[in-house]
Amino acid sequence: MQGALLLSAADKVEAAIDKILAANATDLARMDKDNPKYDRLKLTPDRI
């Protein structure tokens, strides 16, 4: 049961990857690139 839930969640994340990356880009645009958290918060398809 848990495995099915995790797979379902993973499928939903994959289906929304473009929206997730766009929202992340918007958030990062508001941040100072020198902020130490910037790189940690930057999402890429590989990180997702």
Summary of the structure (lengths in Angstrom):
residues: 48
radius of gyration: 13.5
end to end distance: 23.1
largest distance: 43.4
contacts: 91
relative contact order: 0.14
helix: 67%
strand: 0%
